[in-house]
Amino acid sequence: MIHVSVLGATGRMGALAKQVIDADSNLKLHSALDSSSPKEQMLGADVVLDFTNPAVSESLVLFAIESGLKTVVGTSGWSQQKLAVLEKALTANPESAVVVVPNFSVGSMLAQRFAAMSAKY
């Protein structure tokens, strides 16, 4: 059983994530955080899903890294500078892991793939 904490749980993607977690017998909702929730509620989760907003995402993900949590970031707006801060934090906390996927839409993923394919021409 994988215990999942959802950040931004009251937003569109957070609500969808909670539905998917509830429907999967291998997943259990550990915590569902909104803007008024203490970040410590994510402690003890096996994985954290971040669907917040750019203003708070960085501090929440850094807290997750420092707490040794595995995190999937679905929040857009991560600059190269912010990603460098994450990389430095991950170096100091090797038990943590972060995957940044700023856009979960199929169209966006296809556009990225096609751009990568056409870049060689």
C-alpha atoms as a printed R data frame, in Angstrom:
    type eleno elety resid chain resno       x      y       z
1   ATOM     1    CA   MET     A     1   0.000  0.000   0.000
2   ATOM     2    CA   ILE     A     2   1.402  3.382  -1.052
3   ATOM     3    CA   HIS     A     3   0.404  6.299   1.185
4   ATOM     4    CA   VAL     A     4  -0.022  9.500  -0.833
5   ATOM     5    CA   SER     A     5  -0.198 13.091   0.344
6   ATOM     6    CA   VAL     A     6  -1.887 15.531  -2.047
7   ATOM     7    CA   LEU     A     7  -0.896 19.209  -1.893
8   ATOM     8    CA   GLY     A     8  -3.420 21.548  -3.481
9   ATOM     9    CA   ALA     A     9  -6.139 19.012  -2.770
10  ATOM    10    CA   THR     A    10  -9.041 21.403  -3.367
11  ATOM    11    CA   GLY     A    11  -7.924 22.398  -6.871
12  ATOM    12    CA   ARG     A    12  -8.908 20.634 -10.105
13  ATOM    13    CA   MET     A    13  -5.835 18.378 -10.348
14  ATOM    14    CA   GLY     A    14  -5.700 17.763  -6.595
15  ATOM    15    CA   ALA     A    15  -9.347 16.687  -6.550
16  ATOM    16    CA   LEU     A    16  -8.733 14.387  -9.523
17  ATOM    17    CA   ALA     A    17  -5.682 12.904  -7.786
18  ATOM    18    CA   LYS     A    18  -7.799 12.137  -4.712
19  ATOM    19    CA   GLN     A    19 -10.376 10.357  -6.906
20  ATOM    20    CA   VAL     A    20  -7.670  8.252  -8.565
21  ATOM    21    CA   ILE     A    21  -6.141  7.383  -5.186
22  ATOM    22    CA   ASP     A    22  -9.544  6.379  -3.782
23  ATOM    23    CA   ALA     A    23 -10.204  4.168  -6.827
24  ATOM    24    CA   ASP     A    24  -6.879  2.291  -6.637
25  ATOM    25    CA   SER     A    25  -6.606 -0.486  -4.057
26  ATOM    26    CA   ASN     A    26  -2.796 -0.087  -3.985
27  ATOM    27    CA   LEU     A    27  -3.018  3.568  -2.953
28  ATOM    28    CA   LYS     A    28  -4.211  5.189   0.262
29  ATOM    29    CA   LEU     A    29  -4.762  8.895   0.847
30  ATOM    30    CA   HIS     A    30  -2.387  9.854   3.652
31  ATOM    31    CA   SER     A    31  -3.335 13.539   3.719
32  ATOM    32    CA   ALA     A    32  -5.032 16.154   1.554
33  ATOM    33    CA   LEU     A    33  -3.600 19.620   2.100
34  ATOM    34    CA   ASP     A    34  -5.106 22.932   1.073
35  ATOM    35    CA   SER     A    35  -3.828 26.461   1.603
36  ATOM    36    CA   SER     A    36  -4.788 26.444   5.294
37  ATOM    37    CA   SER     A    37  -3.257 23.045   6.133
38  ATOM    38    CA   PRO     A    38  -0.007 22.734   8.079
39  ATOM    39    CA   LYS     A    39   2.699 21.357   5.795
40  ATOM    40    CA   GLU     A    40   3.634 18.831   8.496
41  ATOM    41    CA   GLN     A    41   0.525 16.843   7.536
42  ATOM    42    CA   MET     A    42   2.485 15.406   4.602
43  ATOM    43    CA   LEU     A    43   5.004 13.770   6.952
44  ATOM    44    CA   GLY     A    44   4.774  9.991   6.928
45  ATOM    45    CA   ALA     A    45   3.544  9.738   3.331
46  ATOM    46    CA   ASP     A    46   5.360  7.463   0.886
47  ATOM    47    CA   VAL     A    47   4.913  9.986  -1.925
48  ATOM    48    CA   VAL     A    48   3.769 13.600  -2.162
49  ATOM    49    CA   LEU     A    49   1.855 15.000  -5.157
50  ATOM    50    CA   ASP     A    50   2.202 18.782  -5.503
51  ATOM    51    CA   PHE     A    51  -0.638 20.484  -7.384
52  ATOM    52    CA   THR     A    52  -0.387 23.853  -5.643
53  ATOM    53    CA   ASN     A    53   0.668 27.124  -7.284
54  ATOM    54    CA   PRO     A    54   4.047 28.676  -8.079
55  ATOM    55    CA   ALA     A    55   3.914 31.006  -5.062
56  ATOM    56    CA   VAL     A    56   3.995 28.150  -2.531
57  ATOM    57    CA   SER     A    57   5.204 25.112  -4.462
58  ATOM    58    CA   GLU     A    58   8.931 25.715  -3.949
59  ATOM    59    CA   SER     A    59   8.740 25.999  -0.152
60  ATOM    60    CA   LEU     A    60   6.495 22.932   0.140
61  ATOM    61    CA   VAL     A    61   8.707 20.813  -2.107
62  ATOM    62    CA   LEU     A    62  11.832 21.924  -0.229
63  ATOM    63    CA   PHE     A    63  10.139 20.921   3.039
64  ATOM    64    CA   ALA     A    64   9.313 17.521   1.514
65  ATOM    65    CA   ILE     A    65  12.931 17.078   0.363
66  ATOM    66    CA   GLU     A    66  14.314 18.040   3.768
67  ATOM    67    CA   SER     A    67  11.871 15.547   5.323
68  ATOM    68    CA   GLY     A    68  13.114 12.690   3.118
69  ATOM    69    CA   LEU     A    69   9.932 12.413   1.048
70  ATOM    70    CA   LYS     A    70   9.510 11.388  -2.586
71  ATOM    71    CA   THR     A    71   7.653 14.088  -4.522
72  ATOM    72    CA   VAL     A    72   5.955 14.516  -7.897
73  ATOM    73    CA   VAL     A    73   5.562 18.193  -8.802
74  ATOM    74    CA   GLY     A    74   2.641 18.981 -11.097
75  ATOM    75    CA   THR     A    75   2.818 22.731 -10.550
76  ATOM    76    CA   SER     A    76   3.917 24.914 -13.453
77  ATOM    77    CA   GLY     A    77   6.177 27.952 -13.210
78  ATOM    78    CA   TRP     A    78   9.432 26.280 -12.154
79  ATOM    79    CA   SER     A    79  12.320 28.370 -13.500
80  ATOM    80    CA   GLN     A    80  15.805 26.999 -14.065
81  ATOM    81    CA   GLN     A    81  16.903 28.933 -10.972
82  ATOM    82    CA   LYS     A    82  14.243 27.266  -8.804
83  ATOM    83    CA   LEU     A    83  15.118 23.861 -10.252
84  ATOM    84    CA   ALA     A    84  18.768 24.490  -9.326
85  ATOM    85    CA   VAL     A    85  17.683 25.122  -5.722
86  ATOM    86    CA   LEU     A    86  15.862 21.767  -5.762
87  ATOM    87    CA   GLU     A    87  18.916 20.021  -7.173
88  ATOM    88    CA   LYS     A    88  21.086 21.434  -4.392
89  ATOM    89    CA   ALA     A    89  18.554 20.362  -1.745
90  ATOM    90    CA   LEU     A    90  18.388 16.867  -3.249
91  ATOM    91    CA   THR     A    91  22.182 16.579  -3.107
92  ATOM    92    CA   ALA     A    92  22.025 17.324   0.616
93  ATOM    93    CA   ASN     A    93  19.106 14.880   1.109
94  ATOM    94    CA   PRO     A    94  19.851 11.840  -1.080
95  ATOM    95    CA   GLU     A    95  17.016  9.795   0.454
96  ATOM    96    CA   SER     A    96  14.545 12.170  -1.219
97  ATOM    97    CA   ALA     A    97  13.518 12.231  -4.863
98  ATOM    98    CA   VAL     A    98  11.639 14.735  -7.016
99  ATOM    99    CA   VAL     A    99  10.075 14.472 -10.462
100 ATOM   100    CA   VAL     A   100   8.868 17.756 -11.973
101 ATOM   101    CA   VAL     A   101   6.042 17.360 -14.508
102 ATOM   102    CA   PRO     A   102   4.640 20.886 -14.862
103 ATOM   103    CA   ASN     A   103   1.903 20.031 -17.341
104 ATOM   104    CA   PHE     A   104  -0.074 16.798 -17.253
105 ATOM   105    CA   SER     A   105  -2.197 17.550 -20.345
106 ATOM   106    CA   VAL     A   106  -1.856 15.138 -23.256
107 ATOM   107    CA   GLY     A   107  -1.564 18.009 -25.743
108 ATOM   108    CA   SER     A   108   1.327 19.538 -23.854
109 ATOM   109    CA   MET     A   109   3.150 16.238 -23.573
110 ATOM   110    CA   LEU     A   110   2.725 15.599 -27.312
111 ATOM   111    CA   ALA     A   111   3.925 19.121 -28.165
112 ATOM   112    CA   GLN     A   112   7.059 18.584 -26.066
113 ATOM   113    CA   ARG     A   113   7.684 15.232 -27.731
114 ATOM   114    CA   PHE     A   114   7.198 16.615 -31.251
115 ATOM   115    CA   ALA     A   115   9.477 19.579 -30.492
116 ATOM   116    CA   ALA     A   116  12.207 17.218 -29.297
117 ATOM   117    CA   MET     A   117  11.793 15.027 -32.388
118 ATOM   118    CA   SER     A   118  11.910 17.963 -34.803
119 ATOM   119    CA   ALA     A   119  14.870 19.648 -33.090
120 ATOM   120    CA   LYS     A   120  17.307 17.350 -34.906
121 ATOM   121    CA   TYR     A   121  16.187 18.776 -38.276
